[in-house]
């Protein structure tokens, strides 16, 4: 558990170093999203904290997938299914992997209450012999705002 919190903290600190192009992209998106989706009660006072319960909430069918044993060089994918069990629309802002060998493909449209979707995670085992565990940190406008999904694989060394 501490490992996942540590990873989340590192990602949060790294996101503080945004460049101007990211700010421009965010500014362009702001004009295209409804204000009710962009507004986040997390920035409200403690007196308004009850509004956090009204936000969207992702519920995953599973948060860990083990690919089993792979031969080095294999690429494998898995789709993590989720449903918005919150009261408001939820938007996935980012899905960032803990390693360049792992890529997450996530939907960019908002999900309404009880609407389902999938996040596809692809792992490239090239140059990764041994036991591998990779986290993907998902950032949303919901409550909670961060989610972790994990992939695991035992990669056999090329002989």
Backbone torsions as a table, in degrees:
resi	resn	phi	psi	omega
1	UNK	NA	-43.1	-179.7
2	UNK	-63.8	-32.4	179.4
3	UNK	-63.1	-41.2	-179.0
4	UNK	-70.4	-37.8	176.7
5	UNK	-66.0	-40.1	178.2
6	UNK	-62.5	-44.0	178.3
7	UNK	-62.0	-43.2	179.0
8	UNK	-61.1	-41.1	179.5
9	UNK	-64.0	-43.3	179.7
10	UNK	-61.8	-44.6	179.6
11	UNK	-62.9	-41.2	179.8
12	UNK	-63.2	-43.0	179.4
13	UNK	-67.5	-38.5	179.7
14	UNK	-66.1	-31.8	-179.0
15	UNK	-70.8	-15.3	177.6
16	UNK	-68.7	-20.3	-178.3
17	UNK	-96.1	52.0	-179.8
18	UNK	-75.2	147.8	176.2
19	UNK	-97.5	174.4	-175.3
20	UNK	-63.3	-32.9	-179.1
21	UNK	-65.4	-36.7	176.7
22	UNK	-65.7	-40.8	179.1
23	UNK	-62.6	-39.1	178.5
24	UNK	-66.3	-40.4	177.8
25	UNK	-63.6	-43.7	179.2
26	UNK	-63.8	-39.1	179.1
27	UNK	-63.6	-40.5	179.3
28	UNK	-65.6	-39.6	178.6
29	UNK	-67.3	-34.5	-177.5
30	UNK	-58.0	-36.3	180.0
31	UNK	-72.4	-19.2	-174.9
32	UNK	-99.9	-13.7	-178.4
33	UNK	-101.5	144.2	177.0
34	UNK	-66.5	146.4	-177.4
35	UNK	-58.5	-32.2	-179.1
36	UNK	-66.9	-25.6	179.5
37	UNK	-84.0	-35.4	-177.8
38	UNK	-79.9	-33.3	-179.4
39	UNK	-60.6	131.3	-177.7
40	UNK	-128.3	113.5	-179.6
41	UNK	-61.3	-12.4	178.2
42	UNK	-58.6	-23.3	-179.4
43	UNK	-89.9	1.3	-179.9
44	UNK	-82.0	170.1	178.9
45	UNK	-70.0	168.3	178.5
46	UNK	-59.8	-29.6	-179.2
47	UNK	-64.6	-25.0	-178.6
48	UNK	-99.7	11.8	-174.2
49	UNK	-63.7	-20.6	176.9
50	UNK	-62.4	-21.8	179.8
51	UNK	-70.1	-18.0	177.4
52	UNK	-60.9	-32.6	-179.2
53	UNK	-68.9	-16.0	-178.1
54	UNK	-88.1	-7.9	-176.5
55	UNK	-74.7	169.8	174.0
56	UNK	-68.9	154.9	-179.8
57	UNK	-145.9	122.0	177.6
58	UNK	-82.5	133.5	173.1
59	UNK	-121.3	117.6	-177.9
60	UNK	-90.9	143.7	174.2
61	UNK	-64.0	-40.5	173.7
62	UNK	-150.5	152.1	-178.3
63	UNK	-116.8	-2.5	177.3
64	UNK	-131.8	132.3	174.4
65	UNK	-130.4	129.4	177.9
66	UNK	-106.7	118.1	179.0
67	UNK	-76.3	-10.1	-178.2
68	UNK	82.1	-143.2	-177.7
69	UNK	-96.5	130.3	-180.0
70	UNK	-123.2	155.1	170.3
71	UNK	-87.2	138.7	-179.6
72	UNK	-53.9	132.8	-179.3
73	UNK	104.5	-16.2	178.1
74	UNK	-70.6	144.6	171.5
75	UNK	-112.7	130.2	-178.6
76	UNK	-131.4	152.9	-179.5
77	UNK	-132.6	154.9	175.8
78	UNK	-147.1	141.7	178.4
79	UNK	-105.5	119.3	175.4
80	UNK	-87.7	120.5	-179.6
81	UNK	-91.2	141.6	179.0
82	UNK	-142.3	163.8	175.2
83	UNK	-136.2	140.6	174.5
84	UNK	-80.0	106.5	179.7
85	UNK	-99.1	10.1	178.3
86	UNK	-87.8	-176.7	-176.3
87	UNK	-95.1	-15.6	-178.4
88	UNK	-120.6	164.5	174.3
89	UNK	-60.5	148.0	178.2
90	UNK	-126.8	142.3	-178.7
91	UNK	-123.4	129.7	175.1
92	UNK	-85.3	116.8	-178.6
93	UNK	-83.4	-34.2	-174.8
94	UNK	-162.2	150.6	170.8
95	UNK	-136.4	102.7	-172.0
96	UNK	-113.1	127.4	-179.6
97	UNK	-85.4	154.9	-178.6
98	UNK	-79.5	-4.8	-176.8
99	UNK	-150.5	149.3	179.0
100	UNK	-67.1	-14.2	179.7
101	UNK	-78.9	-6.7	-176.5
102	UNK	-123.0	131.6	-179.1
103	UNK	-126.1	134.5	177.8
104	UNK	-111.5	128.7	176.7
105	UNK	-109.5	116.2	-173.4
106	UNK	-125.9	152.4	179.4
107	UNK	-72.8	146.1	-177.7
108	UNK	-106.1	-4.9	179.0
109	UNK	-85.9	153.4	176.9
110	UNK	-67.8	150.0	177.3
111	UNK	-111.9	125.3	179.2
112	UNK	-77.5	169.4	178.3
113	UNK	-53.5	131.6	-179.9
114	UNK	67.5	8.7	175.7
115	UNK	-84.7	142.3	-177.0
116	UNK	-109.6	160.1	177.7
117	UNK	-159.0	-176.3	-178.3
118	UNK	-140.2	147.2	172.2
119	UNK	-117.5	120.5	-178.4
120	UNK	-93.7	124.9	179.4
121	UNK	-114.7	126.3	-179.5
122	UNK	-116.0	131.8	-179.8
123	UNK	-115.7	128.9	176.3
124	UNK	-105.5	114.5	-174.6
125	UNK	-84.5	2.8	-179.5
126	UNK	-61.2	123.9	179.0
127	UNK	73.5	18.1	-177.3
128	UNK	-124.5	51.9	-180.0
129	UNK	-66.5	151.3	179.4
130	UNK	100.9	-167.5	179.9
131	UNK	-79.0	131.0	179.9
132	UNK	-124.0	135.6	172.7
133	UNK	-136.8	122.2	-177.6
134	UNK	-124.4	136.2	178.4
135	UNK	-102.1	146.4	170.4
136	UNK	-120.5	122.3	-179.5
137	UNK	-99.5	122.3	-176.9
138	UNK	-104.6	126.4	179.8
139	UNK	-108.7	130.4	-178.5
140	UNK	-133.2	176.7	172.9
141	UNK	-94.9	15.4	-176.3
142	UNK	-99.3	-167.0	178.5
143	UNK	-130.8	109.5	6.7
144	UNK	-74.9	164.5	-178.5
145	UNK	-90.2	-19.2	179.3
146	UNK	-119.0	138.2	176.5
147	UNK	-132.0	147.8	176.1
148	UNK	-117.9	131.7	169.2
149	UNK	-122.3	148.0	-170.5
150	UNK	-127.4	138.5	168.5
151	UNK	-117.9	149.4	180.0
152	UNK	-135.8	149.8	175.7
153	UNK	-161.4	143.2	170.8
154	UNK	-99.5	116.4	-176.0
155	UNK	-104.6	122.8	178.8
156	UNK	-80.1	132.8	-179.4
157	UNK	-67.4	140.3	174.6
158	UNK	-66.3	140.9	-179.2
159	UNK	-108.8	NA	NA
